[in-house]
Amino acid sequence: MYLVIFDCDGTLIDSQHTILHGLEVGFDAVGLPMPDRQTALSIVGLSLEQAFETLVGPHNAHLAPEMANAYRQSKIARRQSGADQDPLYPGARECLDRLGQRDDILLGIATGKARRGVDHMIDVHSLQNRFVTIQTADTSPSKPHPDMIHRALSETEADAARTVMIGDTTFDIEMALAAGTQAIGVSWGYHEADALKRAGAFNVINHFDELFDSISQALHLKGELA
């Protein structure tokens, strides 16, 4: 079996607006100024506490738990009100459909989101029963620690040599390489394509239509994707 693991934010879904809103809530909660947009979004992919610690620096790192809690509570309230329905990127659903047609490919998720955030994404976009393994910040250290992929490999009994991580940040690429798997970057997320290549991505794609060939090359798939 082959295992294809997807990141969420910046890879499957365009969540930049809701992430920025949550970050603003976190900074407001402790009375600190919000960083510029590019800096704020650069931490997407990290677990929430580590993201805030990175943004506020070591002198204010003690504020990160309070900021993360404010972010979480805001997310819960907004989702209950029907907000934060982040759209899938163009081609994402078709890509998942196409990969899912093969009996020898399993799909998974490894994300810095909490499990409730992943469940919300799955419900909003009717992606139930697509992913056989879902790894989140609730049970693993933040990326780029390889624990999420190690857990995914253990749950699916997949071989690291037949596994690839699809992500938009250097955190995703570094996590994959640390776990001994391949990694493919996407250019539409939060880190530049050159940074993904320098981090060790097998390839960086510009549209989901390009993913099938990249996976085939990275994992030496036999046969073509339907």
N, C-alpha and C positions, 0 to 999 in steps of 0.2 A: 504493500500500500504506500501511496504518497500522501504527504500531509502538507497542505497549503494554509498558512496561518496569516490572518489579516489583522492589522491595526485598525482602530475605528476612526478617531478624530483626525481629519486631514488625509485619510486614506479612503475609507468607505463613506463617511459623512462629512459634510461641510458645516462644522459647528463653531466657526470662528466667532460669530456674533453672540451666541449664547455663552461661549467661554469668556469672552471679553466682559460680558455683563456680570458673570459670576466673579471674575477677578476684581471688577470694580466694587462689588459688594464686599469682598474680602478686604480690600484696602480701606474702604470707608469704615469698616467695622473697627479698625485700629487707628484711624485718623492719619494714614499715610497717603502720600500722593501716588496716583496710578502712573506707572511707567508708560512710555510711548507704545503705540500699537505693536510695532515690530518686536520690541523687547518683550512685551507681555506675551505675545504668541510664540516666542522662541522656546518657551518651556513646555508647550503642548507635547504630551507623550510621557512626561514624568508623573509620578504619583502626586496627589494634590499637595500634601505637606511639603514634599521636596520641591515642588514647583514654586510654592510661596517662599520657601527658604532661599531658593536660588534668586528670586526676584528682589527680596528685601535685603539680602546680604547677611553676613555673620552677626553684625551688631543688633539686628532685629529678628534674628532667626527664632527667638523665643516666642514671637508673635504668630508664627506660622500655624500652630494648631488652632488658634482662635480664628484666624483668617480662613482656614480650610473649613472649619465648622460653619462659618457664615456663608461660605460658598455652597456647601452641601444643603443647608437649610433653604437657601434661596432656590436651588435647583428643585428640591422636593416640592416647594410651594408652586413654582412655575409649571412644573409638569402636571401637578394636580389641577391646575387651572387650564390646561390644554396648550400651554406655551412650550417653547424649546423643542419643536418638532423639526430637528435638523434634517435637511434634504440629503439624499444619497447623491454622490457625484455622478455625472453622466457616464453611463455604461456599467455602473457598479452592479445593478441587479442582473443585467444580461450576462455579466462576467460570472457571477455566482451561479446563475442558472446553467451556464455552459460547463463550468467546472463540475457542478453537481451531477451532470449527466453521465460522468465516468464512474464506473464501479470501483476503480482503483485509486480514486482521489477522495481523501477526507478533508473537510474544511474546519478551520478553527479560528479563534480570536485570541489575541494577546494585547491587552490595552491598559493604559493607566487609569481608565475610568473605573468607577465602582461597578459592582455587578448590577445594581439597580439601574445605572445609566445604560448598560448594555441591554438589559431587559427592556428598557424604555425604547431604545433604538429598534430592537427586534419587533416589539409590538407595533410601533408607529409604521414600520415598513413591511410588516407581515413576513418576517424572515424566520418564522418558527421552523425548527427541525432542520435548519441549514448547517449548523455548526455542532460538531460532535464533541468539541472541547472548547471551553471558554475560560480564559485565565484573566484575572483582573487584579487591581491594586488591593482588593480586600484580603487576598490570601498570599500575595507575593511581594517581595521587595520591588522598589521602583526600577524601571528600565534605567540603564542597560544591564542590570543584573540578569543573568540567564534563567532564573528560577521559573518564569512563566513558560518558557519553551521546554525546560526540563519536565515540568508538570504535564504539559501537553503531550510530550513524547511518551511519558509514563502512562497517561490515561489511554492513549490510542495504540500503544505498542508500536509506534512508527519508528523507523530508523532515522537518525539525524541526517544521514547522507541522502535520504529521500524526502527531506523536509525543506521548505522554503518559507521565509517570513516576508510579507509584503508590507512596507511601511513608508512613511513620509519624513521621518526624522532620523538623525544620526543615532538616536537612542535605540531605534528599532534595528538598525543595521548592526550596531555594536552588540546588542543583545543576541542577535542571531549568530554572529560569528563566535561570540563567547560560548554559545551552546553547541557549536560545531555544525551549524546548518548554513544553508545559502540564504542570501537576502537580496530582494529586488526593491529598489526605491521607486517612488512615484513623485513626479515633479510638481503636482498641483497642491501639495500640502504646505507645511510650515518651515521646512529647511530647504535650502537651495540644492539643486541637482549636483553641483560640483562638490558640495559638502558630503552628500550621500555617497558619491563615487570615492571621495577620499577616505570615507569611513570603511569602505570595502564592499559596497553594493556590487553584485554581479552585473547588474544593469539598472538603468533608471529609465522608466517609461513615461511617456507624455499623455497617454490615454489608455483606458482599460482594454481597448482593442489590441494593444501591443502585449498584453500580459501573457496571453497563451503561448506565444512563441518564446518569450523569455523564460517561462516556467519549463517549457519543454527542453530548452537549452541548458538551464541550470540543473535540472534533475535528470536529464537524459531520458525523458519520457519516451516510451515506445508507442508508436501510433500517433495519430493526430487527434486533437480535441474536436469533438463533433460540432 
